Amino acid sequence: MPYQCDVIDPARTVMVVVDMQNDFVADGAKLRSAQAAAMVPRLAQTLKTCREKGIRVIYTAHVHRRDGSDMGLYDDLYSPIADRSSLVDGTPGVEIFKDLAPAPGEHVIKKHRYSAFFATDLDLILREWGITTVVISGTTTENCCHATARDAMFHNYRVVFLSDATGTFDYPDVGQGAMPAEEVHRATLTILAFSTAHVMTAAEFVARVKAADGTVNPKAA
């Protein structure tokens, strides 16, 4: 564990909601993560607490222009991106899932790679706000959440990673064997907990937030 975040200062903390878009969460979506969809109520309640306690919330949305001018290698990696049926900027699929809709004044950062820090102004915004701790939620655990957590650490932010407010999908066998979502998720949490972040549940996070104003002892939560 690189560090412990026993008490979280709301004024210097941001909750990053990674890619909880219709194309990743809604029923029937080609890139849907069942784990991400299942944790929506928990994440929604956590966001409610963040707003009540003065923690800023910022969203990311993975999008690509229809002409492919920001595509990179994603055309080669994901057929729903290659055929322009998913993650096309300006379509309903890239909007944040309605149960997690941003509150007035909350920003949605458009990104074109896994990390929310790559070629965006996220770091500029966080430094303007005086942020020192970045909390990661959303999907997918091992790709966009993992990459954003790593880049946050590379930018010298302390990172909290929510183990039950992140999620992924089942991996097919592409030459290394298939992996169910639960195994992918657990392996990623193990790696992050060792090398990058304080991994904790949403309830543990809320307890640490409330500890900042003396509402609860996080050790007893």
PyMOL commands that set and color helices and strands:
alter all, ss='L'
color gray80, all
select helices_A, chain A and resi 10-12+22-25+34-38+40-53+74-77+79-82+92-94+98-100+122-129+141-154+181-195+202-211+218-220
alter helices_A, ss='H'
color red, helices_A
select strands_A, chain A and resi 13-18+56-62+108-111+133-139+158-167+198-200
alter strands_A, ss='S'
color yellow, strands_A
deselect
rebuild
show_as cartoon
